[in-house]
Amino acid sequence: MKNGSVPSEGSALLALQRATHATLQTLATELVDLDLTPSETNALANLADGRPRTVSELGAAIGSKPTTLTGVLDRLERRGHITRGSLAGDRRSVLIELTESGRATADAISRTIGEVEERALAGLDREKVAAFYEVLRALTEVSR
């Protein structure tokens, strides 16, 4: 596609949007008992490794501005899934950490994401999956 031609399947961006919508629908169905929005699910999934993050770090990880993330964090905090505290040495930076409830929820989300991804990619060889990640990186970098 270096010459700018569009593959016969159409726009990669539109295909990505369709795949994202389908994936979000699948995750919403499989995680319905958690009663989370897609943004809340995304935030918890990105915190699932247990590493605390600043609001800016979490926003960058999920592709959201810190101001947009505030409402998501408010809801997660009210539900007891996260705590917000000050970063040592920098009272202006807010540090987000999972609570015990948040860890359990994030673990459930991570397991479900892994299961959906495994089902979706089961028929693809490693080279195709690696090429897919290259495309995702390129699409992510275009916005920076």
N, C-alpha and C positions, 0 to 999 in steps of 0.2 A: 504494500500500500504506500510505498515511498513516493509513488508518482501521484498520490492523492486520489486514486480511484476508490470507489466504494464497492465493497464486496457484494455479491448477488444477494446476500441476506439483508442488506440495507444498512442503516446507520448503527455503528457499534454503540453509540451513546443511547439510542432508543432501545437497542437490545439489552443493554445494561439496566436501563430503567425498568423494562419489563421483568427482567430477572430479579431485580431488587424488589419490585412489587410482589412478585410471586413468592420470593423468599420471606418477605415480611409477613405475608398472609399465612404461610406455612408455620412460621415461628409463632405468630399470634394464636393460631389454632392449637399448636402443641403446648403453648405456655399459658393458655387461657386461664387456668386456675391461679396464676400469679397475679392477674389483674393489673398488668403493667402496660404503659404505652410503649410504642416502638422506641421512643427516645429514652425512656427509663430502662428498657431492656438493654439498649446499646450502652448506656452509661455503666450499668452493672456488669455487663459482659467485659467492658474494658477495665473494670476494677477487679475482675475475678482472680487475677494473679496475686491479689492481696497487697500489692504495693500501693501505699498512699500516693496521691497525686494532688498537685495544686489544681485549681479551677482551670487555669490556662493550659496545663498539661493534659487534663482530661478533655478539654474543649478541642485541643489539637488532635487528640487520639480519635475522637468521635466525629470530627469535622464540623464543629459547632463553635460559635463565638461564645465567650464567657457570659455575656449578657443574656444570650438565648438559653444557656445552660442553667441559669439561676433558677428558673421555674421548675425544671426537672429535678434539680438538687433539693429544692424546697419540698417537693412531693416525696422524694425518697427519704429525706430526713424526717418528715412527719410520719412516715410509715415505719420508721425505725431501722431503715436499711443502711444509712450512712450517718457519720458524724462529720461536722466541720469544725476545724480548729485552726489555730495560728501556726504558721511555719516558724520554727525556732530561728530567731535572729531577724525575722521579717514579719512584723505584725500585720502588714498590708496583704500578704499572701495567705490565702485560705487553703488549708490542707484537707482533702477529702479522704475519709477512711471508711471501710466497710465495718458494720457492726456484725455480731454473730448472726443475726437474722439476714443481714445483707450478704454475708459470706455464703450462707445456705442457699439463698435465692440466686446469687451469682453463679454458684456451682451448678445449680439446676439449669440455668440459662446456658452455661458453657457446655454441659453435657448434651443438651438439646441441639445447640448449634453444631457441635461435633457430629452428632448423629445425622442431622439433615445434610451437612456437608459430605459426610461419608456416603450417604445414599446417592446424593447428586453426582459425586465425582467418581463413583465406583467403577464405571465403565471407561474411564479416561486413563491414558498412560501418563506417566510422570512428565514427559516433555510437553504435552498439551496443557497440563496444569501449570507448569512453570511458565509457559508462554502466556497463559491467562494472567498470572501475577505480573508479568512484564507489562501487559496492557493496562492493568489496574494502576501500576506505578506511573505509567506515562499519563494516564488520565488524571491522576491525583496531582502530578507535577505541573500540569498545564494551568492549574488554578493558582499556583504560587508565584 
